Amino acid sequence: MNVGDLVRTVCFGPNGEVGEVGIVIEPEEQWGHGRVWQVLFNKAGVSIKWQVAAQGLEVLNESR
């Protein structure tokens, strides 16, 4: 997973739904053995930055 990747949540996202789509905007710190990412979600014109563990994300389209 890299910055700019289009991802979908496999856990509950910021709007309380599974399968929300967002863009990875920056790596966050590492908690234990898991990597955490800042993801930008947009729903109905409202943008939300949300921290999500890498295990809770599925890459839909790589940025490279």
N, CA and C of each residue as an Amber inpcrd file, in Angstrom:
protein
   192
   0.8460000  -1.1640000   0.0000000   0.0000000   0.0000000   0.0000000
   0.8970000   1.2340000   0.0000000   0.5390000   2.2350000  -0.8330000
   1.3230000   3.4490000  -0.9680000   0.4210000   4.6760000  -0.9420000
   1.0430000   5.8350000  -0.7520000   0.3070000   7.0970000  -0.8070000
  -0.2800000   7.2550000  -2.2110000  -1.5310000   7.6320000  -2.2980000
  -2.2180000   7.8170000  -3.5730000  -3.0470000   6.6330000  -4.0200000
  -2.9390000   5.5060000  -3.3310000  -3.7270000   4.3240000  -3.6950000
  -5.2060000   4.5440000  -3.3790000  -6.0570000   4.0490000  -4.2520000
  -7.4990000   4.0510000  -4.0220000  -7.8260000   2.7880000  -3.2330000
  -8.4820000   2.9590000  -2.0890000  -8.7390000   1.8270000  -1.1920000
 -10.2120000   1.7590000  -0.7980000 -10.6020000   0.5770000  -0.3170000
 -11.9520000   0.3510000   0.2040000 -11.8120000  -0.2820000   1.5780000
 -12.6590000   0.1300000   2.5070000 -12.5920000  -0.4310000   3.8540000
 -13.2230000  -1.8220000   3.8730000 -12.6190000  -2.7160000   4.6330000
 -13.2080000  -4.0310000   4.8880000 -13.7120000  -4.0520000   6.3270000
 -13.5880000  -2.9200000   6.9950000 -14.1080000  -2.7120000   8.3440000
 -15.0300000  -1.4890000   8.2680000 -15.5440000  -1.0320000   9.3880000
 -16.4090000   0.1410000   9.3790000 -15.5920000   1.3950000   9.1300000
 -16.0420000   2.2170000   8.1940000 -15.3770000   3.4660000   7.8660000
 -15.9140000   4.6260000   8.6820000 -15.5600000   5.8500000   8.3190000
 -15.9610000   7.0250000   9.0900000 -17.4600000   7.2960000   9.0970000
 -18.1780000   6.7880000   8.1240000 -19.6240000   6.9860000   8.0610000
 -20.3980000   5.7860000   8.5890000 -19.6820000   4.8250000   9.2110000
 -20.3270000   3.6670000   9.8120000 -20.7070000   2.5750000   8.8460000
 -20.1080000   2.5980000   7.6580000 -20.4250000   1.5880000   6.6440000
 -19.1800000   0.7950000   6.2720000 -19.3640000  -0.4370000   5.8770000
 -18.2800000  -1.2590000   5.3510000 -18.2290000  -1.0360000   3.8470000
 -17.0310000  -0.9440000   3.2820000 -16.8850000  -0.7760000   1.8430000
 -16.7910000   0.6710000   1.3940000 -16.4640000   1.5760000   2.3000000
 -16.3050000   2.9800000   1.9170000 -14.9950000   3.1450000   1.1510000
 -15.0030000   3.9980000   0.1240000 -13.8550000   4.1860000  -0.7540000
 -13.1670000   5.5040000  -0.4200000 -11.8320000   5.4520000  -0.3900000
 -11.0490000   6.6470000  -0.1030000  -9.6730000   6.5620000  -0.7380000
  -8.8560000   7.5980000  -0.5010000  -7.5020000   7.6720000  -1.0440000
  -6.5210000   7.7740000   0.1140000  -5.4680000   6.9640000   0.0610000
  -4.4210000   7.0160000   1.0860000  -3.6520000   8.3170000   0.8980000
  -3.5720000   9.1420000   1.9680000  -2.8850000  10.4270000   1.8250000
  -1.5500000  10.4870000   2.5620000  -1.3620000   9.6920000   3.6100000
  -0.0590000   9.6660000   4.2710000   0.0250000   8.4900000   5.2370000
   1.2570000   7.9910000   5.4320000   1.4320000   6.9420000   6.4400000
   1.3710000   7.5620000   7.8200000   0.7910000   6.8600000   8.7260000
   0.7050000   7.3000000  10.1140000   1.7040000   6.4540000  10.8920000
   1.6680000   6.4840000  12.1640000   2.5900000   5.7020000  12.9720000
   2.2620000   4.2160000  12.8940000   3.1340000   3.4310000  13.4480000
   2.9240000   1.9890000  13.4830000   2.5370000   1.5940000  14.8910000
   1.4300000   0.8690000  15.0480000   0.9730000   0.4050000  16.3550000
   1.2750000  -1.0710000  16.4570000   2.2250000  -1.4310000  17.2880000
   2.5960000  -2.8380000  17.4170000   3.1510000  -3.3550000  16.1070000
   2.5420000  -4.3900000  15.5540000   2.9920000  -4.9550000  14.2870000
   2.1630000  -4.4600000  13.1120000   1.1690000  -3.5990000  13.3630000
   0.2920000  -3.1360000  12.2950000   0.6360000  -1.7420000  11.8240000
   0.4460000  -1.4780000  10.5560000   0.6880000  -0.1660000   9.9560000
  -0.6290000   0.5920000   9.9010000  -0.6050000   1.8780000  10.1820000
  -1.8030000   2.7030000  10.1780000  -1.6440000   3.7940000   9.1220000
  -2.7010000   4.0470000   8.3430000  -2.6770000   5.0330000   7.2620000
  -3.7260000   6.1140000   7.4960000  -3.4270000   7.3310000   7.0330000
  -4.4220000   8.3960000   6.9780000  -5.1080000   8.2530000   5.6230000
  -6.4150000   8.1340000   5.6260000  -7.1780000   7.9600000   4.3920000
  -8.1890000   9.0890000   4.2880000  -8.3250000   9.6540000   3.0950000
  -9.2830000  10.7220000   2.8490000 -10.5330000  10.1210000   2.2150000
 -11.6530000  10.2540000   2.9140000 -12.9470000   9.7880000   2.4230000
 -13.7840000  11.0070000   2.0690000 -14.6660000  10.8760000   1.0810000
 -15.5420000  11.9660000   0.6820000 -16.9360000  11.4070000   0.4650000
 -17.9090000  11.9740000   1.1730000 -19.2950000  11.5430000   1.0070000
 -20.1830000  12.7720000   1.0260000 -20.9610000  12.9440000  -0.0030000
 -21.8870000  14.0720000  -0.1300000 -21.1630000  15.4090000  -0.0020000
 -19.9510000  15.4880000  -0.5630000 -19.2080000  16.7360000  -0.5540000
 -18.4800000  17.0490000   0.7350000 -18.5120000  16.1430000   1.7000000
 -17.8310000  16.3490000   2.9790000 -16.6190000  15.4190000   3.0210000
 -15.4320000  15.9930000   3.1640000 -14.1980000  15.2130000   3.2310000
 -13.8400000  14.9280000   4.6760000 -13.4300000  13.6890000   4.9390000
 -13.0710000  13.2520000   6.2780000 -11.7300000  12.5360000   6.2130000
 -10.7650000  12.9720000   7.0430000  -9.5080000  12.2390000   7.1970000
  -9.7130000  11.2410000   8.3260000  -9.3380000   9.9910000   8.0830000
  -9.6170000   8.9150000   9.0300000  -8.3960000   8.0100000   9.1140000
  -8.0340000   7.5880000  10.3030000  -6.9350000   6.6490000  10.4690000
  -7.4810000   5.2280000  10.3860000  -6.8610000   4.4220000   9.5240000
  -7.3140000   3.0400000   9.3370000  -6.0930000   2.1290000   9.3130000
  -6.1710000   1.0160000  10.0120000  -5.0960000   0.0270000   9.9700000
  -5.0530000  -0.6270000   8.5940000  -3.8650000  -0.9950000   8.1600000
  -3.6910000  -1.6020000   6.8380000  -4.5350000  -2.8600000   6.6790000
  -4.7450000  -3.6110000   7.7630000  -5.5490000  -4.8310000   7.6950000
  -7.0200000  -4.5200000   7.4230000  -7.4500000  -3.2880000   7.6310000
  -8.8340000  -2.8970000   7.4040000  -9.0650000  -2.2890000   6.0410000
  -8.0430000  -2.3390000   5.1640000  -8.1590000  -1.7360000   3.8410000
  -7.8680000  -2.7470000   2.7390000  -8.5520000  -2.5640000   1.6290000
  -8.3170000  -3.3640000   0.4170000  -7.9710000  -2.3860000  -0.7030000
  -6.8510000  -2.6150000  -1.3890000  -6.4200000  -1.7310000  -2.4730000
  -7.2550000  -2.0200000  -3.7160000  -7.8950000  -0.9770000  -4.2440000
  -8.6750000  -1.1140000  -5.4730000  -7.8460000  -0.7520000  -6.7110000
  -7.0110000   0.2990000  -6.5690000  -6.2120000   0.7670000  -7.6840000
  -4.9400000   1.3770000  -7.1430000  -3.7800000   0.8930000  -7.6050000
  -2.5090000   1.4180000  -7.1390000  -2.1720000   2.7220000  -7.8460000
  -1.4450000   3.5980000  -7.1580000  -1.1370000   4.9140000  -7.7010000
  -0.0010000   4.8990000  -8.7170000   0.7400000   3.8410000  -8.7890000
   1.8910000   3.8030000  -9.7110000   1.4830000   3.5380000 -11.1140000
